[in-house]
Each structure stands twice: as structure tokens, then as C-alpha cells.
């Protein structure tokens, strides 16, 4: 690195470590010159001498860039060691490991773009590997199949998005690669926290003064001085507090599994619908209920019905009656292997009426988007609903779980149901679509704080069909 990359550290408050600096080792300066100007948080990481260094930071902090630049400094420094054993091949070996190959594509491009062409001996695009002068080999490897991460001793191991890498990959495959004779065996790791998994324990080791080989830092997106503060505030306004704390503040959020925060804060007295109405339909099987939610254009859920263990013809009859009673203009039924044919039957039943149908295709991605939208709306009190026991209970117990690969799954606890939650999410999805299409000033849900007591209107459960009498 050149002198531009060795600025004096100016540690920001949230880029923190509990460990004092100790006597440097392996701090020889590489002859590699890069046009890289680290900001203070990155510089703090570059200046540490510990064998295992970890950055847990919010998005766009610059953690991956810092790791890649540090990896290049380390491998070129190692190659210049005069007493390196002649028997080890290649002379210097490094891995860049990510959760999947797609997540490695951008670091791979950055690596190739950064290294001066005069230092590149060969590049293998298929294997995502690059050989540099001095017999340096750098390889990109995926952690999707931990059993394949074997057979190599490493001077430097660079983990990117380490919180998404399976624990098994670290404990049984990667950690042993750092114990080879003649190799440095260094770890540099970075990523955004994902709950309190093994990556959190690795971070804590870096905060423990009794583990001198480890060092870690935690930083937020705003610790990167190049990020516009207005972007931070925009994300704060449009993300749930949990998502903001994890993805932007870079915090290890307690993994308590709760998805919806402030559920009871959105309970309001019942009132008549205002403006256009959207109905969400979650079709049920023999075990699950069919659930229906009617949402007005201000985000108030004013009608709800659920039922099960009746023939499909009767289900369609009750769904059509619900749509008619709520005077819905838009219906959002789920479609999947079960919902597709029955949705076609519903379309036939409603043919010729001024009712728009926008089916919702449920995939892992679309379900997460719908649930995230509903969670944000509830947290910000931009939706409201009467105290409907089934709905409130399902919202309060709804949870998420995370696979070892970092994939998030939303569902009700074992033995419970999420029919009301999903129909609510479908209705909100449709309400947003309707608001975007509306040409007038109305459309879109508003803050539930604006709802007052509407005069104690009569509100009752008519066979699980929660609606005001005046709506009939």
C-alpha cells in the first residue's frame, strides 16, 4: 500500500474494541501500491496486529473493501519473507470465503480491478482464482458445502458476510486450515450481524482481553464519512427498528424471534370503512383456516372472517358474500399449488362485476416482502384494527427462524396458525397497489394514532365474521 493508505487512525465512538493495542507482529510494509484511502474506521482495522480480526458493521461501512485491501497487503508481505519454507506450495495461499458464489461475484470483480496488471500471472474465471507474482495464490470459495473446504493450509483466510456462513464450515473446515506448518494462519472476517449466532461468539472473543489473539470492532453505516446522513434518516423511517439496528447500526440484535412489534398499540375502536376497500384471502386446507381481511384505504382492518372444514363450494360462497358485504373494489387472493384453481373459480364467480382481482404468488421472497411491509406498518402504527382475538394472537406469536445458511423463515409456532396474518398481509399489499394506481388525492394508509373513538358503534362476532352492523 502507498502512504495514502496509512492515515493516522481517528477512531469513532461506535467503531469500538475493548482491547488495547499490543506489540505489533507481521506488520512489515508491503511493496504493493494501491489507490486506496481508508476512512478512520477502516484504518483502525488495518492497524491492528492480532491474528484473528473481525469487523461487525452495518451495510456500506466499507468492511468488505477493508478486508480485501488488507488481504492484498498481507499476502504480498508474506511473499517477501526471506525465511519462508521452500517446501510449501504455493509460497503464499489465501482464501476468500463467502456464504455462496453469487455473493462472491462483486468481491471477485473488486479484487481483479484493484490488483495492478503487472502483478497478475494468471486468472481462472471458472474457479474464481488468481495467481500473482511471488507464487501467491488467492482463491474464492463458497461455504455452501463445508465438506469441500478441505485440503489446503492457508496464510490468510478472509471471510465475507461471515454471519451467513454455516457454523460447521468454520469449526470443522475453515479453522483447521489456519494451523498448517509454515503458514501464517491469519483470519480477517467481516459482515453485518445476523442475530446472536456463532458469528456473535467470534465477535465476543475479540472483545475478551483473555483471548489476546482475537480482536473485533463494531461499527455503523454512518461511521463511513462518505454516506449521506439523509440516507441514514431515510432508512430509519422506512425500516423496522429491529432491521435498522441490525442492518444499519450493525448491532447484534437479540434473536427473540418476534416479528411484529407494538401489536396492541394498533388496536382501536371499530369504525366504518373509509374510501376504497381491499380484501386479502388466505385459502385454507383441511388443517388450516381460510381467512379474510377487509382493509380500507386508511389502513383500518374493519372486517375479518375465518373458517375451515367445509367444502370448497361453500368456501367460495362465503368468500363472495364477504366481498359483497364489505363492498370491496380489490381482492388479493393467494395463489400457489392449492390457491391457483380455487382463485380461478373465484374470478369466474365475480366475472362482470367492478371488482379487480390481483392474485398474490407466494414465494419465499414475496412472503418476506409482504411480512416486512406489515411489520413496518404495525411498528409505525400506520394500520389499525379492533381487538379481534384470533388476529391479535396470531400477530403476537408470529415468529421467524434462521437457517444455518442465514435464510430467514417466517411462520406461526409449531401447532399454531398464521391464516389471519397472511390475509392481513395480502390485504395491505393490495392496498399499497391500489394507492399507487389511484389518480385522486386519496389512497394509502395513515397513522393509526389519528383514529379516535367513533361513538361506540355496535361491533360483534357473527360466526367469526367481525364487522359493524351498519356494514351489512
RASUL-V362344 format. One record per residue. N is the residue number from 1. SS is DSSP state (h for helix, s for strand, l for the rest). PHI is phi in whole degrees, -180 to 180 (NA if undefined). Layout:
((N,SS,PHI) (N,SS,PHI))
//
This chain:
((1,l,NA) (2,l,-89) (3,h,-66) (4,h,-66) (5,h,-91) (6,l,-116) (7,l,-66) (8,l,-69) (9,l,-59) (10,l,-135) (11,l,-64) (12,l,-87) (13,l,-59) (14,l,-84) (15,l,-91) (16,s,-118) (17,l,-147) (18,l,-87) (19,l,-100) (20,l,-75) (21,l,-70) (22,l,-125) (23,l,-59) (24,l,-65) (25,l,-142) (26,l,54) (27,l,-107) (28,l,-60) (29,l,-88) (30,l,-73) (31,l,-88) (32,l,-71) (33,l,-111) (34,l,-125) (35,l,-84) (36,l,-132) (37,l,-118) (38,l,-67) (39,l,-81) (40,h,-54) (41,h,-65) (42,h,-65) (43,h,-64) (44,h,-57) (45,h,-64) (46,h,-63) (47,h,-83) (48,l,-80) (49,l,-99) (50,l,-63) (51,l,-71) (52,s,-117) (53,s,-122) (54,s,-129) (55,s,-113) (56,s,-110) (57,s,-148) (58,l,-69) (59,l,-60) (60,l,66) (61,l,-68) (62,l,104) (63,h,-70) (64,h,-66) (65,h,-60) (66,h,-61) (67,h,-65) (68,h,-66) (69,h,-67) (70,h,-68) (71,h,-59) (72,h,-64) (73,h,-64) (74,h,-68) (75,h,-69) (76,h,-72) (77,h,-68) (78,h,-63) (79,h,-64) (80,l,-87) (81,l,-66) (82,l,-73) (83,l,-101) (84,l,-67) (85,l,-55) (86,l,-75) (87,l,-82) (88,l,-87) (89,l,-132) (90,l,-68) (91,l,-60) (92,s,-133) (93,s,-129) (94,s,-138) (95,s,-117) (96,s,-112) (97,s,-114) (98,s,-129) (99,l,-61) (100,l,-144) (101,l,-66) (102,h,-56) (103,h,-74) (104,h,-95) (105,h,-62) (106,h,-70) (107,h,-57) (108,h,-63) (109,h,-64) (110,h,-62) (111,h,-60) (112,h,-65) (113,h,-72) (114,h,-84) (115,l,-70) (116,l,-58) (117,h,-55) (118,h,-66) (119,h,-95) (120,s,-90) (121,s,-92) (122,s,-157) (123,s,-132) (124,s,-117) (125,l,-68) (126,l,-64) (127,l,-89) (128,l,52) (129,s,-131) (130,s,-142) (131,s,-109) (132,s,-114) (133,l,-58) (134,l,91) (135,l,59) (136,s,-104) (137,s,-119) (138,s,-118) (139,s,-126) (140,s,-96) (141,s,-133) (142,s,-93) (143,l,-95) (144,l,-60) (145,l,-123) (146,h,-56) (147,h,-66) (148,h,-88) (149,l,-90) (150,l,-135) (151,l,90) (152,l,-130) (153,l,-90) (154,l,-123) (155,l,-81) (156,s,-136) (157,s,-115) (158,s,-111) (159,s,-101) (160,s,-110) (161,l,50) (162,h,-63) (163,h,-70) (164,h,-96) (165,l,-83) (166,l,-58) (167,h,-58) (168,h,-59) (169,h,-62) (170,h,-74) (171,h,-74) (172,h,-101) (173,h,-119) (174,h,-82) (175,h,-57) (176,h,-64) (177,h,-68) (178,h,-97) (179,l,-119) (180,l,-90) (181,l,-61) (182,l,83) (183,l,-99) (184,l,-69) (185,l,67) (186,s,-98) (187,s,-121) (188,s,-127) (189,s,-134) (190,s,-147) (191,s,167) (192,l,-87) (193,l,-57) (194,l,-133) (195,l,77) (196,l,-111) (197,l,-99) (198,h,-62) (199,h,-64) (200,h,-67) (201,h,-66) (202,h,-65) (203,h,-61) (204,h,-63) (205,h,-61) (206,h,-73) (207,h,-98) (208,l,-93) (209,l,-64) (210,l,-83) (211,l,-121) (212,l,-68) (213,l,-80) (214,s,-110) (215,s,-147) (216,s,-144) (217,s,-138) (218,s,-120) (219,s,-146) (220,l,-107) (221,h,-56) (222,h,-73) (223,h,-76) (224,l,-87) (225,l,-66) (226,l,-85) (227,l,-83) (228,l,-67) (229,h,-56) (230,h,-64) (231,h,-66) (232,h,-63) (233,h,-66) (234,h,-64) (235,h,-67) (236,h,-61) (237,h,-78) (238,h,-114) (239,l,-120) (240,l,-66) (241,h,-62) (242,h,-66) (243,h,-63) (244,h,-65) (245,h,-61) (246,h,-81) (247,h,-81) (248,l,-109) (249,l,-76) (250,l,70) (251,l,-95) (252,l,-83) (253,l,-76) (254,l,-55) (255,l,-87) (256,l,-89) (257,l,82) (258,s,-73) (259,l,-101) (260,l,-102) (261,l,-109) (262,l,79) (263,l,-58) (264,h,-75) (265,h,-71) (266,h,-99) (267,s,-77) (268,l,-135) (269,l,-61) (270,l,-66) (271,l,-152) (272,l,-71) (273,l,-67) (274,l,-123) (275,l,77) (276,l,-67) (277,s,-123) (278,s,-120) (279,s,-113) (280,s,-102) (281,s,-125) (282,s,-110) (283,l,-70) (284,l,-105) (285,l,-103) (286,l,-65) (287,l,-87) (288,l,-92) (289,l,-91) (290,s,-84) (291,s,-124) (292,s,-130) (293,s,-126) (294,s,-112) (295,s,-122) (296,s,-86) (297,l,-72) (298,l,-98) (299,l,86) (300,s,-95) (301,s,-85) (302,s,-106) (303,s,-146) (304,s,-149) (305,s,-148) (306,s,-147) (307,s,-162) (308,l,-155) (309,l,58) (310,l,-132) (311,l,-62) (312,h,-61) (313,h,-63) (314,h,-72) (315,h,-59) (316,h,-63) (317,h,-58) (318,h,-72) (319,h,-66) (320,h,-62) (321,h,-61) (322,h,-63) (323,h,-63) (324,h,-67) (325,h,-65) (326,h,-90) (327,l,56) (328,l,-69) (329,l,-101) (330,s,-136) (331,s,-123) (332,s,-120) (333,s,-91) (334,s,-74) (335,s,-125) (336,l,-159) (337,l,-61) (338,l,-96) (339,h,-76) (340,h,-62) (341,h,-65) (342,h,-71) (343,h,-66) (344,h,-63) (345,h,-64) (346,h,-64) (347,h,-60) (348,h,-66) (349,h,-64) (350,l,-98) (351,l,-58) (352,l,88) (353,l,-99) (354,l,-84) (355,l,-126) (356,s,-90) (357,s,-116) (358,l,-124) (359,l,-61) (360,s,-111) (361,s,-83) (362,l,-87) (363,l,-128) (364,h,-60) (365,h,-73) (366,h,-68) (367,h,-65) (368,h,-63) (369,h,-62) (370,h,-67) (371,h,-69) (372,h,-61) (373,h,-63) (374,h,-67) (375,h,-62) (376,h,-66) (377,h,-63) (378,h,-69) (379,h,-62) (380,l,-91) (381,l,56) (382,l,-101) (383,l,-129) (384,s,-149) (385,s,-165) (386,l,-70) (387,l,-79) (388,l,-94) (389,h,-52) (390,h,-62) (391,h,-64) (392,h,-63) (393,h,-64) (394,h,-63) (395,h,-64) (396,h,-73) (397,h,-97) (398,l,-62) (399,s,-141) (400,s,-125) (401,s,-136) (402,s,-124) (403,l,-77) (404,l,-58) (405,l,-83) (406,l,93) (407,l,-77) (408,s,-95) (409,s,-121) (410,s,-101) (411,s,-171) (412,l,-78) (413,l,-58) (414,l,-54) (415,l,87) (416,l,-109) (417,l,-128) (418,l,-128) (419,h,-62) (420,h,-65) (421,h,-60) (422,h,-69) (423,h,-65) (424,h,-63) (425,h,-64) (426,h,-65) (427,h,-63) (428,h,-66) (429,h,-57) (430,h,-67) (431,h,-62) (432,h,-66) (433,h,-60) (434,h,-63) (435,h,-64) (436,h,-68) (437,h,-85) (438,l,-68) (439,l,-94) (440,l,-86) (441,l,-73) (442,l,-84) (443,l,116) (444,l,97) (445,l,-87) (446,l,-121) (447,l,-65) (448,h,-66) (449,h,-61) (450,h,-74) (451,l,-84) (452,l,-110) (453,l,-73) (454,l,-91) (455,l,86) (456,l,66) (457,l,-62) (458,l,-67) (459,s,-149) (460,s,-148) (461,s,-98) (462,s,-106) (463,l,63) (464,l,72) (465,s,-102) (466,s,-85) (467,s,-164) (468,s,-70) (469,h,-56) (470,h,-68) (471,h,-81) (472,l,-78))
//
